[in-house]
Amino acid sequence: MTNLESDDCRAESVHGAEDILRLAGDAKRLAGDALGSLCPKFFLATIPREQCIPRVVVLRRAGEVIGIVYVRERKLAGIRTGMIFGDTRLGPMIASRREDRETVWRTAVSHLLTRKTVLGVRLAIPLSEFELYAGEGIVSPIGAVASYRNEELSNALLPLASSYEAFLSQMGPRTRRNLRYYRRQFEKHGHAYIEPLTIAEFRAAALELADESQAPAQRAAIEFRIQLCSTADRPMLAGLRASNGKWLAVQGGWYCHGQPTMYLQMNRDQEYPADSLSMVLRGYLIESLIRQGFSSLVFVHGVSEPLRHYSDRIPTIGLYLDKPNGFLSPAFFLELAARVVPVRLAQHADWIANLNPQSQISGLQGTP
């Protein structure tokens, strides 16, 4: 455990899972009812243990916790890299009052970059928030070198409407017809939309559908997503059930800061290829969210057609914050090693070594 003082704000590193879980009360106090991804239990669930180690920075002023920053350290082949990662695509990573947010982040990143075991900080953030994370008021005082790259896996934001019929009226004629047609066929066969699912129902349904999708994923990846959705402070779980009791489709996500977010959807496509189960489930969910008063729905890492056509991409950048004078430093040699790793590790290597920086952060303003 290490400490750093900046002005009247004191930073402390917390690594162990039990110590991180003890921060739940402070996180709740800082985030209020909009806890979401700032719940320590949820943060720990986002970390694939074979790839990362939790690294949390706690900020105190006069002994009181004023901020918590949730990040992790990347491992390659079981070896710590010294690279710290943060990803806001699953939700915010800074728990603090709004007026303390910049001070909390500046102190936290300074604390990280002044540690001998840390080589750099890597963040996936909305382009609109680059000033908070890498503005001159952040990087200049600590002498950090900042650059970025555009991220392809950006979230998608689907605007909703005042009513489901109003939402349908915004669709093109073919999409609107399909949403209505496949739902009528679904109900004609006596199937049902179930919401909310219990965590036990959601887990059972997702595992039942693990091998039934036309786009199957590795089972470990599915179980990771199931665990994450189940651990959320406010899960968003729904599904389609056939008249014979079989699960036809299931979706999982969460509510974070008043924003519904979808992270997982699985369908029995192999058995029902012509029933458009994905469209039926999303139609029901959207209608339910509109009825609850929500104005938009986030899809983590984007959404497929036809909804992609009606969604707004949330521009995301990969932000690199590095110590200055990196030539012949451990980070320099790590970069050389990253350039020759197998192709299957290329994405991780690029994140670690910053192989193809697109710009200094000062050139971001006005980027489309």
Secondary structure, DSSP 8 states (H G I E B T S, - for coil): --EEEETTEEEEEE-SHHHHHTTHHHHHHHHTT--GGGSHHHHHHT--TTTEEEEEEEEEETTEEEEEEEEEEEEETTEEEEEEEEEGGGS--EEE-GGGHHHHHHHHHHHHHTSTT--EEEEEEEGGGHHHHHSHHHHHHHT-EEEEEE-S---EEEE--SSHHHHHHTS-HHHHHHHHHHHHHHHHTT-EEE-S--HHHHHHHHHHTTTTSSS---HHHHHHHHHHHHHSSSEEEEEEE-TTS-EEEEEEEEEETTEEEEEEEEE-TTT-TTS-HHHHHHHHHHHHHHHTT--EEEETT---TTGGGGSEE--EEEEEEE-S--TTSHHHHHHHHHTTS-GGGHHHHHHHH-SS--EEGGG-TT--
